[in-house]
């Protein structure tokens, strides 16, 4: 009898990467800020933001003895929106640690970054 071939799982969505990263970060002692969208009465999804917050990164992770990590979570085919590119550019120019996490980063690269803390 032939052994069944392992089934290749589809890539994680941006939300799945995000949720897994939050769980992993909490287990490693990080606190995280994330702002979830809500459905408006007209059926459209929106995240309540003010001032220049459009495009703000998905996750802001802070550890008591490490730097702040700013992370955008994307699925396979998602690209940064212009507003996200502005936040990326400003954060990087300010010397902050900004990156995109996607399905290829889970779990190894995400875990390594959280464990290292980019000291």
Wavefront OBJ file of the C-alpha trace (Angstrom):
o trace
v 0.000 0.000 0.000
v 1.367 3.401 -1.022
v 1.751 6.120 1.568
v -0.424 9.127 0.916
v 1.396 12.181 -0.339
v 1.331 15.062 2.106
v -1.229 17.594 0.999
v 0.177 21.040 0.306
v -1.769 23.619 2.250
v -2.772 26.889 0.626
v -0.809 29.994 1.670
v -2.044 31.821 4.734
v -4.082 34.963 4.239
v -2.845 38.270 5.620
v -5.359 37.976 8.472
v -4.172 34.455 9.309
v -0.532 35.605 9.341
v -1.529 38.521 11.543
v -3.506 36.385 14.006
v -0.702 33.806 14.228
v 1.908 36.544 14.730
v -0.150 38.111 17.535
v -0.471 34.756 19.299
v 3.263 34.073 18.924
v 4.219 37.570 20.080
v 2.023 37.335 23.177
v 3.636 33.999 24.060
v 7.050 35.709 23.829
v 6.090 38.628 26.071
v 5.220 41.343 23.558
v 2.270 43.745 23.732
v 0.549 44.522 20.450
v -1.696 47.232 19.059
v -3.996 46.317 16.177
v -7.078 48.160 14.993
v -9.772 45.965 13.450
v -12.152 47.180 10.773
v -15.900 47.233 11.381
v -18.829 47.019 8.995
v -20.769 50.230 8.502
v -24.550 50.300 8.132
v -24.128 50.495 4.342
v -22.280 47.143 4.369
v -18.827 48.608 3.692
v -15.862 47.783 5.907
v -13.836 50.598 7.435
v -11.354 51.214 10.221
v -12.110 54.342 12.215
v -9.029 56.552 11.938
v -8.300 60.249 12.188
v -5.614 62.662 11.003
v -2.987 60.801 8.949
v -3.808 57.276 10.157
v -4.934 55.863 6.790
v -2.397 53.205 5.869
v -1.161 52.789 9.464
v 0.638 49.433 9.900
v -1.425 46.388 10.885
v 0.628 45.660 13.990
v 2.706 47.694 16.416
v 4.619 45.301 18.675
v 6.451 46.480 21.793
v 8.620 44.483 24.185
v 9.869 45.914 27.471
v 13.535 45.324 26.620
v 13.450 45.480 22.832
v 12.674 47.915 20.037
v 9.269 48.606 18.584
v 8.340 46.564 15.508
v 5.963 48.014 12.908
v 4.513 45.257 10.715
v 2.169 45.118 7.745
v 0.591 41.674 7.148
v -0.197 40.614 3.591
v -1.452 37.561 1.727
v 0.221 36.161 -1.370
v -1.103 38.629 -3.931
v -1.592 41.704 -1.762
v 0.487 44.794 -2.450
v 1.020 47.868 -0.328
v -1.479 50.669 -0.897
v -0.125 54.187 -1.484
v -1.084 55.213 2.067
v 0.830 52.205 3.445
v 3.860 53.156 1.373
v 3.818 56.619 2.961
v 3.840 55.113 6.481
v 6.601 52.695 5.428
v 8.756 55.492 4.059
v 8.291 57.800 7.050
v 8.913 55.045 9.611
v 12.026 53.799 7.822
v 13.332 57.357 7.433
v 12.820 57.811 11.193
v 15.000 54.737 11.810
v 12.116 52.499 12.849
v 11.906 48.750 12.235
v 9.166 48.370 9.576
v 8.581 45.257 7.453
v 5.914 43.263 5.670
v 5.111 39.821 7.071
v 3.416 37.407 4.696
v 2.701 33.692 4.365
v 6.351 32.947 3.539
v 7.483 34.380 6.883
v 5.272 32.164 9.037
v 6.345 30.717 11.347
v 10.151 30.728 11.174
v 11.055 34.295 10.166
v 8.375 35.839 12.384
v 9.456 33.783 15.380
v 13.121 34.620 14.797
v 12.386 38.348 14.671
v 10.285 38.194 17.820
v 12.884 36.160 19.700
v 15.746 38.382 18.560
v 13.762 41.513 19.187
v 16.041 43.366 16.806
v 18.225 44.581 19.663
l 1 2 3 4 5 6 7 8 9 10 11 12 13 14 15 16 17 18 19 20 21 22 23 24 25 26 27 28 29 30 31 32 33 34 35 36 37 38 39 40 41 42 43 44 45 46 47 48 49 50 51 52 53 54 55 56 57 58 59 60 61 62 63 64 65 66 67 68 69 70 71 72 73 74 75 76 77 78 79 80 81 82 83 84 85 86 87 88 89 90 91 92 93 94 95 96 97 98 99 100 101 102 103 104 105 106 107 108 109 110 111 112 113 114 115 116 117 118 119
